[in-house]
């Protein structure tokens, strides 16, 4: 597949809302959308094996450029055959650019027009990333989807600073595209531009127009879930998504709860990721149809039923709440493994149901019914 060839096919648009189904054609197989991507920061989804991820049905996972660039390094991964050869995962990898990690390490970095200077959180060593070098690192990873280096700003940033970040992101996107087009023909990964603009509608519109003009295979919405209130998040997700073209996949970074995911789907978003399902699992919070449960609670000590009676995953088929509580209370490694499996399987099942509802033009009613039940009890 040529680098600039279209990778997205729209399958069905819900007749009652903007939710849609489609297919992303990527180097390591098709990805049915909407799709949730588990986060594998260090080329592994914490507490999960690649075989379990395949068993659940995931077609793409996320890995983190910043962390893998620092350790074990791009050259080691390249020699191993990219992320696929290194990890053994034979489906798709999306890699972020590291921009968000640099943003979150604000006391250790300096942004210039040329790129970003920062110090490693591991050993304090100095590093310099440019839009071009980030493309090269992700190409060495053999990323199926790679993100441009961008400048993320937090909630409350003043308009002038937000526009400076937008313009720098746009300049870096153009440099990244040039570098991406010049990568070796054997590398067929796809570049996504990122929309920034903070929480200003005029800046979001300008950034979206610049990203569309760049004509990358897909477009991501950045700068959300950075400390803003939920209603502000919802407002800017909806308004920004409405600006994006129908013929390209749309990606929102960093959302992983059922309400945020289904809100994104309702706005026509195709792909999303978050560490939350596995992070919460390690802390003993498990998804159920009636809301998340805290498995450490005494009420589950003699509860020999499954985590969720309506979930068909291997954990719900083979283990009880009482046993999972026992594992968690005794700090057993298996606790994190089984809880992570269940939470990811739960979300994957929800997304599958959402796709089916969209195909029937019933997504809005599905979403309302799912969330009404999920929020009925709330977290324990």
N, C-alpha and C positions, 0 to 999 in steps of 0.2 A: 504494500500500500504506500503510495506517495505521501510525503510528509504533509502536503497541503490538501490532500483529498478529504472530502467530508466523512466524518466518522459517526454521525448520528442519524438514525432513522426514526421518525415519529410513528408510533404504532397506533395510538388512539388518544384523542383529546376528549376528556369528559364533557358531556353536553351541558352540564350545570355549573361547572367551575373551571379553573385553569389547570387542574391536575391532569397529568398526561403520562402515558407509558411510551417507552421507546427502547432502542437498542444502541449502545455504543460499541462500535467495532474497533477493537484494540489488538495489538500484536499478540497477546496471549489469550485471545478468545473474546467472544461477545459478552457484554455486560448488559443485562436487562435492567431497565430503569422504570421507576425510581429504585435506587440502590443505596443501602447503607454500607459504608466501608469501616470495618474494624481497624483500629489504630495499632500498627505494629512499629512503634517508635524506633526500636533498634533492630528492625527486620524480623521481629517476632511479636505476635500479639501475646501480651503477657498471660502466662498460665495456660496457653492454648498451643496445641500442636497443629502443624499444617494439615494433617489428616483430619483432625476435628473440624477445621475451618472448611475443608472440602466437603465433609460429611453434612455439615449444616447447609451448605450450598452457596457460600460466598464466591463471587467471581472476581473480586478486586479487594485489595487491602491497601492501607496507607503505611508508608515508612517515612522517617524523618531525616531530611537531608542534613540538618545541622548536627544532630547526634552522630549519624553515620560518617559524616565528613571528619569529625573529630576522632571517632573511634569506631571501626578499625581503620578508616581512611578509604578514600575513593580508589586508590591503586590496588589495595588488597581485594576490594570487592570486584574491581574490573578483572583482576587475574582469576578470580573464582568463577567468572562467567556472569558477572552482574549479580543483582540481588536474587535472581531466580536460581542461578547456580550456587550462590553462597548459602541461601536459606533452604533450597529445595522446594519452594513454593512455585508451582508451574502455571499459576494463573496470573492475573494482572497486578502490578504495583503502581500506585500513584505516589509520587513523592512531593512533599511540600518544599518550598524553596529555602526554608530556614528563616525567612523574614520575621515570622511571628516570634520565634525563639529569640532572635536578636532584639526585637521590640521589648520582650519581657525581661531581657537582661540589660535594661537601659543604663545602669550604672557602669556597665563594662563595655559600652560600644560608642562609636562615633560615626555618624552618617555624613558622607560627603557626596558630591555629584558623581564621583568616580565609583563609589561603592561603600562598603561598611567595614570599618575596623572594629574588632572586638577581641576580648580576652576569653579564652576557654574557661568554662565553669569547672572543668576537670582539673587542670593544672596551671591555669593562669597564662598559658602561652598566647602570644599575639597572632592574630589572623586577619586577613583581608579578603573579603568576598566582593566580586563584581557581578553584574548581570551576566556577563559572558562566562565567568568561571563557574557560576552556579549552574548554567546550562551544561557546561563540560562535566561537572561533577555528577549531575543527574544522568547524563549520557553514559558516563562510566558505570553508573548503577544499572544501565539498561532499563530505566524507568519507562513504563508504558504510557504514563501521563506525568509530565513534569510541570511545575509551576514556576512562573517568573519570580525573580527577586522583587519584592515590593516593600513599601514603607507603611507600616500599620500605625495608626494613632488611636489613643484611648478616648473614651467618652469624656466630654468636657473640654476637648482641645478647641482652641479658638479657630475661627474661620480662616484666618491668614495662614496659620500653621498647617491646617488641614489641606489647604490648597497647595501649599509648597510640597507636602507629602504626595498629593495627587499628581502634581506635575513631575516629581521625581520618579514616581511609580510608572508614569506614562513613558518617560524617557528610558527608564530601565527596561520596560516592556519592548520598546522598539529595538534596543540593543540586544535584548534576549532573543527576539525573533530572528534577527540577522545571524546571531551565533547559532541558533537552532537550525536554520536553513543551511548553514555551512558545516553541520556535523556530518560525519561519515555516513554514506548512503546505507550502510548496514544497520545503522541505528534508526529505528522507525517509531520511537516514542513521540507522543503528541504534546505540544506546548499549550498551556492555558494562560491567557492574560487574566489579570485580577482587577476588579472594580474596587476603588477606594472612595474617598470623599467624606469620611467620617459621618456625622449625623446632620448633614446639610443637604437639602434636596437639590439645590442647584449644583453642588459639587458632585453629588452622586450621578446626576444627569450628565454632567460634563465628562466624568470619568467613564461612564458607560459608553458614551459616544466615541470616546477615544479608543476604548477596548474593542468596540465593534469595528471601527475603522481599521484596526490592526489585523483583523481577520485571522485570528488564531483558531485552531480546531475546536476549542471550547472556551468558556468564560466562567471565571469564579467570582463570587461576591465575597470580598474580604471586609475586614473592619467591623464585623458584628460579633456579639458575645464578648465584648471587651469592657464590661462593667456597666452597660446601660440598663435601665429598667426594662422589664419584659414588654411593656406596651410600646416603648421606643424601638426595641428590637423588631417587634411585629410590624410596626409602621414602616420602617426602613427596609425590611426584607421584602414586603409587598411592593413598595414603590420602586425599589431597585430591580426586582425580578421582572416587573412589568416593562422595563426598558430594554430587556435583552431579546435578541432575535430567536425565533422559534426553531430555526434550523441548526442550532448548536446546543450541545449539552451544557446545562447550568449547574454549577457546583457551589454549595455553601459550606464553608469550613467551620467545624467546631460545634455541631449540634447533635445531641445524642439521647434526649428524652423523648418519649412518645408524643408529648404535646408539641415540642419544637419541630420534631421530624414531620408530623402530620400537617403542621402549619406550613412548613416548607413545601411539602407535596401539593398542598392546596394552592400554592402560589406558582406552581409549575417548575419547581426545582427537581432536578434529576438525580443528583448525587450529594451525599453528605457524610460526615465522619465525626467521631468524638471518642475520647478516652473514657467517658463517663460510664458506659455499661460495664467495662471490665474493672475500672477503678472502684465503682460502687460494689461490684461483686467481691472484690478483695476485702472490702469493709463490711461484708455481710448483708448488703442490701440487694434483694432479689426481686425482679419484676414478676407481677402476676396480673391477671386481667382486672383484679379488684384493687390495684395499686401496689406499690412496693412494700415488701415486708422486711423487717429487721430480724434475721434468723437467730440472733443471739438471745432473743427474749425467752423467758422462762416458759411461756405458753406453748412453745414448740418442743419442749423437752420430751414429751411423750406423744407427739403428733406424728403418726406413722403414714400420713398421706403424702402425696407429691407436693412439690412447691406450688404448682399450678395444675389442677386436675384437667384443664383444657389444653395443656401444652403437651405435645407428643415427643419432646426431645428426650434424648437418652437419659438425662439426669432425672427428669420427671417420671420416666418409665422405670428406672432402676433404683432410685434412692429416695428416702423419706426426709421430711423436714427435720425429724428428730435426729437422724444420722448427720445431716448437714450441719445442724446446730452443734452436735458433738464435735465434728471436725473443726468448726470455727472456734469453739470455746477452748480447744486444745491446740490451736495454732498449727493445725496440720496443713501441709502444702496442698493436699488434695482439696481442701476447702476452697481455696482460690481457683483451682482448676475447674471444679464442678460448678461453682457459682458463675464463673466467667462463661463457661459453655452455655449454661442456661440463659443468662442475660442476653448473650449474642443470638442464641437460637430464638428467644422470645421476640427480639427486634426483627430478626430475619423473617419470622413467621408473620409479624404484623405488616411488614413491607409487602410480602407476598399477597396477603389479604387486601392490602391497599391497591395493588396492581389489578387484582381481580375486580375490585369494586369500581375502579376507573373504567375498566373494559365494559362494565354493565351500566356506566353513567350513574353510579350510585356512591361516588366517593364521599360527597359531603355528608350524606346520611351515615355512612360507615364511620367517618371521622367523629361525628357528634356522638354516636352511640358508644364508640370505643372510649373516647375521652370522658364521657359522662360516667361510665362504669369505672374507669381507671382512677378518676379523681374522687370517686364516691367515698372511699375510706381514707385515702392519702397515705403518706409514709408513716410507718409506725415508729 
